[in-house]
Amino acid sequence: MAYLVNGNDIFKAARKNHYAVGAYNTNNLEWTRALIKGAKETRTPLLIQVSTGAAKYMGGYKTVRDLVLNEMDNMDVDVPVILNLDHGDYESAKECIALGYSSVMFDGHKLPVEENLEKTKEIVKLAHERGISVEAEIGKIGENQGADGGELASVEDAKRFVAAGVDKLACGIGNIHGVYPADWKGLNFDRLKEIADAVDVPLVLHGGSGIPQDQIKKAISLGIAKININTEFQLAFQEATRKYIEAEKDLDKANKGYDPRKLLRAGTDAITESMKEMISWMGTRPIDGKDSVVKFDEASLNEE
């Protein structure tokens, strides 16, 4: 029987010990299996998350939950797995709490800050009653908006949202969702340090795909403990699938190269390999390994 964890101890340990854990978006069955495979092979904790758009594509939040739990059973998962709602609105967060997701992100950054804060408090109350972790967002993450990214998070807002009980905090520090423009100015480390000095919860870096490694490593050293990845794996999948087709392997009828299980395999494997490389330079600690600071204890998990 598959179990989910809320991940609070995992991310607290990551911040305290200056490493990060990836938060990887799933988009379908292949993505889910690729991510689980990467976690098993590296024996690292896994945070699988789904956006509202991907959930609609996959058939809804319940379908995503069931898929993840079923594949955890099928693949005999022996590392902790966190299932997170990524950038959920108020109703989506409540739905995923009711469904038993072990973590939710309530993204109220489009709301006036006071309304964002009040709704965040409501989500925190509902989630914490069921042992579910909550992530909130302050400032604005850029959306391919040019060199400046989005809106910088304020230190005072960071203090208020942490006081409201959030377990993880995503901060706008010049980061961008999607592909970074050539004239991007980089992360604002001064603001990140100010926030990290003011609050002690794990901090989250959205838009992790495409940020140079040296900047991500510096961000980790300043308190970033969770790094969201989606675009980078989409590009890895696309490149590997394109090579398969350009090599005309899909036209090999004798070996059924057109079979979707073969057609999608190269891209699926590329996700796993990209994930393993990322885990190595983020410094993610293995579970129960010699250097592990987090122990995996099934007795402490919440059963779905």
BALOBA-1460 file (C-alpha; in Angstrom, 3 decimals):
// residues 304
<rec num="1" residu="m" x="0.000" y="0.000" z="0.000"/>
<rec num="2" residu="a" x="1.487" y="3.330" z="-1.092"/>
<rec num="3" residu="y" x="1.954" y="6.143" z="1.394"/>
<rec num="4" residu="l" x="2.509" y="9.875" z="0.998"/>
<rec num="5" residu="v" x="4.461" y="12.174" z="3.327"/>
<rec num="6" residu="n" x="4.014" y="15.913" z="3.788"/>
<rec num="7" residu="g" x="7.752" y="16.552" z="3.439"/>
<rec num="8" residu="n" x="8.107" y="19.143" z="6.196"/>
<rec num="9" residu="d" x="11.037" y="17.400" z="7.883"/>
<rec num="10" residu="i" x="12.687" y="16.798" z="4.509"/>
<rec num="11" residu="f" x="12.654" y="20.464" z="3.513"/>
<rec num="12" residu="k" x="13.611" y="21.725" z="6.958"/>
<rec num="13" residu="a" x="16.661" y="19.465" z="6.845"/>
<rec num="14" residu="a" x="17.478" y="20.679" z="3.326"/>
<rec num="15" residu="r" x="17.473" y="24.325" z="4.389"/>
<rec num="16" residu="k" x="19.428" y="23.633" z="7.578"/>
<rec num="17" residu="n" x="22.102" y="21.660" z="5.743"/>
<rec num="18" residu="h" x="22.301" y="23.812" z="2.593"/>
<rec num="19" residu="y" x="21.051" y="21.479" z="-0.103"/>
<rec num="20" residu="a" x="17.828" y="21.372" z="-2.109"/>
<rec num="21" residu="v" x="15.165" y="18.870" z="-3.084"/>
<rec num="22" residu="g" x="13.630" y="19.079" z="-6.542"/>
<rec num="23" residu="a" x="9.901" y="19.542" z="-7.047"/>
<rec num="24" residu="y" x="9.114" y="17.912" z="-10.376"/>
<rec num="25" residu="n" x="5.916" y="18.477" z="-12.343"/>
<rec num="26" residu="t" x="4.201" y="15.499" z="-13.871"/>
<rec num="27" residu="n" x="2.326" y="15.721" z="-17.157"/>
<rec num="28" residu="n" x="1.262" y="12.130" z="-17.854"/>
<rec num="29" residu="l" x="1.943" y="8.462" z="-17.058"/>
<rec num="30" residu="e" x="5.409" y="8.495" z="-18.628"/>
<rec num="31" residu="w" x="6.432" y="11.571" z="-16.628"/>
<rec num="32" residu="t" x="5.225" y="9.987" z="-13.391"/>
<rec num="33" residu="r" x="7.125" y="6.759" z="-13.994"/>
<rec num="34" residu="a" x="10.275" y="8.626" z="-15.067"/>
<rec num="35" residu="l" x="10.281" y="10.666" z="-11.852"/>
<rec num="36" residu="i" x="9.679" y="7.669" z="-9.605"/>
<rec num="37" residu="k" x="12.454" y="5.779" z="-11.379"/>
<rec num="38" residu="g" x="14.883" y="8.673" z="-10.825"/>
<rec num="39" residu="a" x="14.057" y="8.814" z="-7.110"/>
<rec num="40" residu="k" x="14.444" y="5.062" z="-6.675"/>
<rec num="41" residu="e" x="17.793" y="4.964" z="-8.473"/>
<rec num="42" residu="t" x="19.202" y="7.835" z="-6.402"/>
<rec num="43" residu="r" x="17.374" y="6.894" z="-3.169"/>
<rec num="44" residu="t" x="16.318" y="10.488" z="-2.704"/>
<rec num="45" residu="p" x="12.958" y="11.876" z="-1.569"/>
<rec num="46" residu="l" x="10.565" y="12.709" z="-4.378"/>
<rec num="47" residu="l" x="8.154" y="15.596" z="-4.663"/>
<rec num="48" residu="i" x="5.782" y="15.072" z="-7.587"/>
<rec num="49" residu="q" x="3.545" y="18.028" z="-8.280"/>
<rec num="50" residu="v" x="0.813" y="18.844" z="-10.741"/>
<rec num="51" residu="s" x="-0.368" y="22.179" z="-12.070"/>
<rec num="52" residu="t" x="-4.002" y="23.008" z="-12.677"/>
<rec num="53" residu="g" x="-3.512" y="22.789" z="-16.444"/>
<rec num="54" residu="a" x="-1.753" y="19.433" z="-16.296"/>
<rec num="55" residu="a" x="-4.396" y="18.060" z="-13.939"/>
<rec num="56" residu="k" x="-7.153" y="19.014" z="-16.388"/>
<rec num="57" residu="y" x="-5.192" y="17.354" z="-19.200"/>
<rec num="58" residu="m" x="-4.727" y="14.187" z="-17.154"/>
<rec num="59" residu="g" x="-8.374" y="13.920" z="-16.077"/>
<rec num="60" residu="g" x="-8.534" y="15.804" z="-12.790"/>
<rec num="61" residu="y" x="-6.835" y="15.933" z="-9.404"/>
<rec num="62" residu="k" x="-8.273" y="12.581" z="-8.293"/>
<rec num="63" residu="t" x="-6.943" y="10.879" z="-11.413"/>
<rec num="64" residu="v" x="-3.497" y="12.328" z="-10.737"/>
<rec num="65" residu="r" x="-3.591" y="11.188" z="-7.109"/>
<rec num="66" residu="d" x="-4.665" y="7.675" z="-8.075"/>
<rec num="67" residu="l" x="-2.039" y="7.476" z="-10.813"/>
<rec num="68" residu="v" x="0.769" y="8.473" z="-8.471"/>
<rec num="69" residu="l" x="-0.323" y="6.060" z="-5.739"/>
<rec num="70" residu="n" x="-0.800" y="3.196" z="-8.196"/>
<rec num="71" residu="e" x="2.611" y="3.724" z="-9.778"/>
<rec num="72" residu="m" x="4.218" y="3.921" z="-6.336"/>
<rec num="73" residu="d" x="2.770" y="0.466" z="-5.670"/>
<rec num="74" residu="n" x="3.607" y="-0.883" z="-9.113"/>
<rec num="75" residu="m" x="7.199" y="0.336" z="-8.924"/>
<rec num="76" residu="d" x="7.663" y="-0.733" z="-5.289"/>
<rec num="77" residu="v" x="8.682" y="2.715" z="-4.039"/>
<rec num="78" residu="d" x="11.016" y="2.619" z="-1.044"/>
<rec num="79" residu="v" x="11.694" y="6.368" z="-0.676"/>
<rec num="80" residu="p" x="9.327" y="9.030" z="0.695"/>
<rec num="81" residu="v" x="7.016" y="10.623" z="-1.872"/>
<rec num="82" residu="i" x="5.249" y="13.966" z="-1.526"/>
<rec num="83" residu="l" x="2.285" y="14.761" z="-3.796"/>
<rec num="84" residu="n" x="1.893" y="18.516" z="-4.206"/>
<rec num="85" residu="l" x="-0.588" y="20.804" z="-5.905"/>
<rec num="86" residu="d" x="1.424" y="23.396" z="-7.824"/>
<rec num="87" residu="h" x="0.054" y="26.955" z="-8.154"/>
<rec num="88" residu="g" x="-3.427" y="26.042" z="-7.018"/>
<rec num="89" residu="d" x="-6.164" y="28.600" z="-6.517"/>
<rec num="90" residu="y" x="-8.379" y="28.602" z="-3.410"/>
<rec num="91" residu="e" x="-10.883" y="26.012" z="-4.694"/>
<rec num="92" residu="s" x="-8.202" y="23.735" z="-6.136"/>
<rec num="93" residu="a" x="-6.283" y="23.784" z="-2.859"/>
<rec num="94" residu="k" x="-9.412" y="22.817" z="-0.913"/>
<rec num="95" residu="e" x="-10.159" y="20.014" z="-3.401"/>
<rec num="96" residu="c" x="-6.656" y="18.563" z="-3.140"/>
<rec num="97" residu="i" x="-6.745" y="18.760" z="0.659"/>
<rec num="98" residu="a" x="-10.000" y="16.768" z="0.593"/>
<rec num="99" residu="l" x="-8.453" y="14.246" z="-1.808"/>
<rec num="100" residu="g" x="-5.493" y="13.615" z="0.480"/>
<rec num="101" residu="y" x="-2.655" y="15.311" z="-1.360"/>
<rec num="102" residu="s" x="0.157" y="15.533" z="1.166"/>
<rec num="103" residu="s" x="1.118" y="19.098" z="0.191"/>
<rec num="104" residu="v" x="-0.626" y="22.016" z="-1.489"/>
<rec num="105" residu="m" x="0.538" y="25.320" z="-2.831"/>
<rec num="106" residu="f" x="-2.058" y="28.051" z="-2.562"/>
<rec num="107" residu="d" x="-1.028" y="30.705" z="-5.061"/>
<rec num="108" residu="g" x="-2.822" y="33.933" z="-4.232"/>
<rec num="109" residu="h" x="-0.254" y="36.265" z="-5.745"/>
<rec num="110" residu="k" x="-2.821" y="37.747" z="-8.145"/>
<rec num="111" residu="l" x="-5.010" y="38.808" z="-5.231"/>
<rec num="112" residu="p" x="-4.527" y="41.932" z="-3.127"/>
<rec num="113" residu="v" x="-1.964" y="40.963" z="-0.502"/>
<rec num="114" residu="e" x="-4.435" y="41.153" z="2.406"/>
<rec num="115" residu="e" x="-6.879" y="38.833" z="0.637"/>
<rec num="116" residu="n" x="-4.005" y="36.511" z="-0.277"/>
<rec num="117" residu="l" x="-2.983" y="36.394" z="3.379"/>
<rec num="118" residu="e" x="-6.506" y="35.726" z="4.680"/>
<rec num="119" residu="k" x="-7.157" y="32.936" z="2.194"/>
<rec num="120" residu="t" x="-3.725" y="31.474" z="2.953"/>
<rec num="121" residu="k" x="-4.673" y="31.326" z="6.646"/>
<rec num="122" residu="e" x="-7.855" y="29.444" z="5.744"/>
<rec num="123" residu="i" x="-5.940" y="26.934" z="3.621"/>
<rec num="124" residu="v" x="-3.346" y="26.491" z="6.375"/>
<rec num="125" residu="k" x="-6.085" y="25.683" z="8.890"/>
<rec num="126" residu="l" x="-7.792" y="23.157" z="6.606"/>
<rec num="127" residu="a" x="-4.520" y="21.512" z="5.588"/>
<rec num="128" residu="h" x="-2.884" y="21.343" z="9.000"/>
<rec num="129" residu="e" x="-5.973" y="19.657" z="10.439"/>
<rec num="130" residu="r" x="-5.122" y="16.751" z="8.124"/>
<rec num="131" residu="g" x="-1.347" y="16.847" z="8.439"/>
<rec num="132" residu="i" x="-0.896" y="18.411" z="4.987"/>
<rec num="133" residu="s" x="1.900" y="20.860" z="4.188"/>
<rec num="134" residu="v" x="1.190" y="24.322" z="2.749"/>
<rec num="135" residu="e" x="3.265" y="26.491" z="0.433"/>
<rec num="136" residu="a" x="2.383" y="30.111" z="-0.271"/>
<rec num="137" residu="e" x="3.741" y="32.660" z="-2.768"/>
<rec num="138" residu="i" x="4.660" y="36.295" z="-2.224"/>
<rec num="139" residu="g" x="5.768" y="38.738" z="-4.865"/>
<rec num="140" residu="k" x="5.251" y="37.569" z="-8.441"/>
<rec num="141" residu="i" x="7.140" y="34.970" z="-10.428"/>
<rec num="142" residu="g" x="7.780" y="36.287" z="-13.939"/>
<rec num="143" residu="e" x="6.036" y="34.800" z="-16.962"/>
<rec num="144" residu="n" x="8.487" y="35.422" z="-19.795"/>
<rec num="145" residu="q" x="8.166" y="39.100" z="-18.923"/>
<rec num="146" residu="g" x="11.642" y="40.179" z="-19.899"/>
<rec num="147" residu="a" x="14.873" y="40.929" z="-18.159"/>
<rec num="148" residu="d" x="13.417" y="41.988" z="-14.802"/>
<rec num="149" residu="g" x="11.250" y="38.928" z="-14.169"/>
<rec num="150" residu="g" x="8.240" y="39.481" z="-11.925"/>
<rec num="151" residu="e" x="7.703" y="41.486" z="-8.759"/>
<rec num="152" residu="l" x="10.144" y="41.145" z="-5.868"/>
<rec num="153" residu="a" x="8.735" y="39.681" z="-2.660"/>
<rec num="154" residu="s" x="8.839" y="41.952" z="0.370"/>
<rec num="155" residu="v" x="10.483" y="41.029" z="3.662"/>
<rec num="156" residu="e" x="7.467" y="42.193" z="5.646"/>
<rec num="157" residu="d" x="5.136" y="39.984" z="3.612"/>
<rec num="158" residu="a" x="7.484" y="37.056" z="4.212"/>
<rec num="159" residu="k" x="7.221" y="37.589" z="7.963"/>
<rec num="160" residu="r" x="3.416" y="37.852" z="7.850"/>
<rec num="161" residu="f" x="2.906" y="34.719" z="5.771"/>
<rec num="162" residu="v" x="5.253" y="32.676" z="7.930"/>
<rec num="163" residu="a" x="3.406" y="33.937" z="11.012"/>
<rec num="164" residu="a" x="0.217" y="32.659" z="9.327"/>
<rec num="165" residu="g" x="1.644" y="29.141" z="9.532"/>
<rec num="166" residu="v" x="2.866" y="28.324" z="6.032"/>
<rec num="167" residu="d" x="5.406" y="25.502" z="5.879"/>
<rec num="168" residu="k" x="7.245" y="26.658" z="2.740"/>
<rec num="169" residu="l" x="7.436" y="30.061" z="1.104"/>
<rec num="170" residu="a" x="7.896" y="30.793" z="-2.596"/>
<rec num="171" residu="c" x="9.381" y="34.240" z="-3.185"/>
<rec num="172" residu="g" x="9.627" y="36.361" z="-6.290"/>
<rec num="173" residu="i" x="13.342" y="37.166" z="-6.578"/>
<rec num="174" residu="g" x="13.606" y="37.805" z="-10.323"/>
<rec num="175" residu="n" x="12.832" y="34.214" z="-11.323"/>
<rec num="176" residu="i" x="10.658" y="33.374" z="-14.335"/>
<rec num="177" residu="h" x="8.440" y="30.499" z="-15.406"/>
<rec num="178" residu="g" x="9.311" y="28.986" z="-18.760"/>
<rec num="179" residu="v" x="12.310" y="29.801" z="-20.949"/>
<rec num="180" residu="y" x="14.500" y="32.644" z="-19.679"/>
<rec num="181" residu="p" x="15.096" y="35.540" z="-22.113"/>
<rec num="182" residu="a" x="18.644" y="36.299" z="-23.224"/>
<rec num="183" residu="d" x="18.617" y="39.647" z="-21.410"/>
<rec num="184" residu="w" x="17.454" y="38.235" z="-18.047"/>
<rec num="185" residu="k" x="19.150" y="40.098" z="-15.205"/>
<rec num="186" residu="g" x="19.500" y="37.134" z="-12.855"/>
<rec num="187" residu="l" x="18.284" y="36.364" z="-9.339"/>
<rec num="188" residu="n" x="18.159" y="39.126" z="-6.757"/>
<rec num="189" residu="f" x="20.372" y="37.635" z="-4.048"/>
<rec num="190" residu="d" x="20.170" y="40.726" z="-1.854"/>
<rec num="191" residu="r" x="16.411" y="40.334" z="-1.478"/>
<rec num="192" residu="l" x="16.719" y="36.564" z="-1.015"/>
<rec num="193" residu="k" x="19.210" y="37.061" z="1.812"/>
<rec num="194" residu="e" x="16.986" y="39.657" z="3.480"/>
<rec num="195" residu="i" x="14.058" y="37.231" z="3.424"/>
<rec num="196" residu="a" x="16.180" y="34.265" z="4.546"/>
<rec num="197" residu="d" x="17.511" y="36.290" z="7.467"/>
<rec num="198" residu="a" x="13.965" y="37.253" z="8.478"/>
<rec num="199" residu="v" x="12.215" y="33.844" z="8.341"/>
<rec num="200" residu="d" x="13.354" y="30.311" z="9.060"/>
<rec num="201" residu="v" x="10.979" y="28.222" z="6.908"/>
<rec num="202" residu="p" x="12.277" y="26.456" z="3.771"/>
<rec num="203" residu="l" x="12.245" y="28.845" z="0.810"/>
<rec num="204" residu="v" x="11.145" y="27.835" z="-2.671"/>
<rec num="205" residu="l" x="12.612" y="28.774" z="-6.049"/>
<rec num="206" residu="h" x="10.047" y="28.594" z="-8.837"/>
<rec num="207" residu="g" x="11.143" y="28.670" z="-12.458"/>
<rec num="208" residu="g" x="14.232" y="26.583" z="-11.697"/>
<rec num="209" residu="s" x="14.633" y="25.420" z="-15.300"/>
<rec num="210" residu="g" x="17.200" y="27.509" z="-17.128"/>
<rec num="211" residu="i" x="18.771" y="29.314" z="-14.179"/>
<rec num="212" residu="p" x="22.577" y="28.857" z="-14.326"/>
<rec num="213" residu="q" x="23.875" y="26.308" z="-11.841"/>
<rec num="214" residu="d" x="26.097" y="28.802" z="-10.072"/>
<rec num="215" residu="q" x="23.090" y="31.007" z="-9.322"/>
<rec num="216" residu="i" x="21.002" y="28.077" z="-8.086"/>
<rec num="217" residu="k" x="23.838" y="26.885" z="-5.835"/>
<rec num="218" residu="k" x="24.187" y="30.370" z="-4.380"/>
<rec num="219" residu="a" x="20.425" y="30.510" z="-3.800"/>
<rec num="220" residu="i" x="20.606" y="27.152" z="-2.005"/>
<rec num="221" residu="s" x="23.377" y="28.491" z="0.231"/>
<rec num="222" residu="l" x="21.067" y="31.380" z="1.188"/>
<rec num="223" residu="g" x="18.054" y="29.277" z="2.171"/>
<rec num="224" residu="i" x="16.392" y="27.856" z="-0.954"/>
<rec num="225" residu="a" x="15.410" y="24.268" z="-0.128"/>
<rec num="226" residu="k" x="12.870" y="23.412" z="-2.860"/>
<rec num="227" residu="i" x="13.464" y="23.994" z="-6.564"/>
<rec num="228" residu="n" x="10.602" y="23.662" z="-9.045"/>
<rec num="229" residu="i" x="11.417" y="21.998" z="-12.356"/>
<rec num="230" residu="n" x="9.163" y="21.480" z="-15.362"/>
<rec num="231" residu="t" x="10.410" y="23.187" z="-18.526"/>
<rec num="232" residu="e" x="13.845" y="21.565" z="-18.351"/>
<rec num="233" residu="f" x="12.342" y="18.075" z="-18.424"/>
<rec num="234" residu="q" x="9.899" y="19.036" z="-21.174"/>
<rec num="235" residu="l" x="12.828" y="20.149" z="-23.303"/>
<rec num="236" residu="a" x="14.768" y="16.962" z="-22.526"/>
<rec num="237" residu="f" x="11.723" y="14.891" z="-23.502"/>
<rec num="238" residu="q" x="11.241" y="16.881" z="-26.697"/>
<rec num="239" residu="e" x="14.873" y="16.592" z="-27.767"/>
<rec num="240" residu="a" x="15.084" y="12.833" z="-27.208"/>
<rec num="241" residu="t" x="11.758" y="12.198" z="-28.943"/>
<rec num="242" residu="r" x="12.792" y="14.345" z="-31.909"/>
<rec num="243" residu="k" x="16.036" y="12.366" z="-32.280"/>
<rec num="244" residu="y" x="14.066" y="9.107" z="-32.240"/>
<rec num="245" residu="i" x="11.818" y="10.331" z="-35.042"/>
<rec num="246" residu="e" x="14.602" y="11.966" z="-37.061"/>
<rec num="247" residu="a" x="16.434" y="8.639" z="-36.967"/>
<rec num="248" residu="e" x="13.214" y="7.178" z="-38.474"/>
<rec num="249" residu="k" x="12.969" y="4.573" z="-35.739"/>
<rec num="250" residu="d" x="9.231" y="5.176" z="-35.661"/>
<rec num="251" residu="l" x="9.086" y="3.922" z="-39.274"/>
<rec num="252" residu="d" x="10.632" y="0.557" z="-38.365"/>
<rec num="253" residu="k" x="7.500" y="-1.549" z="-38.756"/>
<rec num="254" residu="a" x="9.350" y="-4.833" z="-38.326"/>
<rec num="255" residu="n" x="10.245" y="-3.861" z="-34.748"/>
<rec num="256" residu="k" x="7.057" y="-1.867" z="-34.156"/>
<rec num="257" residu="g" x="8.945" y="1.393" z="-33.772"/>
<rec num="258" residu="y" x="5.611" y="3.175" z="-34.069"/>
<rec num="259" residu="d" x="4.345" y="1.589" z="-30.825"/>
<rec num="260" residu="p" x="3.797" y="4.501" z="-28.391"/>
<rec num="261" residu="r" x="5.532" y="2.485" z="-25.687"/>
<rec num="262" residu="k" x="8.677" y="2.620" z="-27.831"/>
<rec num="263" residu="l" x="8.042" y="6.032" z="-29.354"/>
<rec num="264" residu="l" x="7.835" y="7.665" z="-25.916"/>
<rec num="265" residu="r" x="10.590" y="5.623" z="-24.257"/>
<rec num="266" residu="a" x="13.520" y="7.800" z="-25.344"/>
<rec num="267" residu="g" x="11.891" y="10.938" z="-23.982"/>
<rec num="268" residu="t" x="10.878" y="9.195" z="-20.765"/>
<rec num="269" residu="d" x="14.427" y="7.971" z="-20.165"/>
<rec num="270" residu="a" x="15.726" y="11.482" z="-20.868"/>
<rec num="271" residu="i" x="13.583" y="12.851" z="-18.030"/>
<rec num="272" residu="t" x="15.063" y="10.345" z="-15.589"/>
<rec num="273" residu="e" x="18.640" y="11.065" z="-16.654"/>
<rec num="274" residu="s" x="18.109" y="14.830" z="-16.483"/>
<rec num="275" residu="m" x="16.580" y="14.431" z="-13.031"/>
<rec num="276" residu="k" x="19.501" y="12.337" z="-11.755"/>
<rec num="277" residu="e" x="22.008" y="14.910" z="-12.985"/>
<rec num="278" residu="m" x="20.062" y="17.695" z="-11.284"/>
<rec num="279" residu="i" x="19.878" y="15.766" z="-8.003"/>
<rec num="280" residu="s" x="23.656" y="15.392" z="-8.017"/>
<rec num="281" residu="w" x="24.440" y="19.107" z="-8.255"/>
<rec num="282" residu="m" x="21.589" y="20.230" z="-5.978"/>
<rec num="283" residu="g" x="23.218" y="18.037" z="-3.344"/>
<rec num="284" residu="t" x="19.998" y="16.209" z="-2.466"/>
<rec num="285" residu="r" x="20.775" y="13.784" z="0.355"/>
<rec num="286" residu="p" x="19.869" y="10.103" z="-0.025"/>
<rec num="287" residu="i" x="17.402" y="8.569" z="2.385"/>
<rec num="288" residu="d" x="18.941" y="6.355" z="5.077"/>
<rec num="289" residu="g" x="22.335" y="6.744" z="3.482"/>
<rec num="290" residu="k" x="25.553" y="7.244" z="5.401"/>
<rec num="291" residu="d" x="25.257" y="11.016" z="5.050"/>
<rec num="292" residu="s" x="21.481" y="11.236" z="5.329"/>
<rec num="293" residu="v" x="19.943" y="13.717" z="7.755"/>
<rec num="294" residu="v" x="16.395" y="12.454" z="7.130"/>
<rec num="295" residu="k" x="15.335" y="8.943" z="8.083"/>
<rec num="296" residu="f" x="12.498" y="7.227" z="6.261"/>
<rec num="297" residu="d" x="10.125" y="5.670" z="8.797"/>
<rec num="298" residu="e" x="6.964" y="4.131" z="7.328"/>
<rec num="299" residu="a" x="5.289" y="4.125" z="10.736"/>
<rec num="300" residu="s" x="5.253" y="7.932" z="10.685"/>
<rec num="301" residu="l" x="3.583" y="8.279" z="7.301"/>
<rec num="302" residu="n" x="-0.012" y="9.129" z="6.536"/>
<rec num="303" residu="e" x="-1.793" y="6.314" z="4.740"/>
<rec num="304" residu="e" x="-3.999" y="7.245" z="1.815"/>
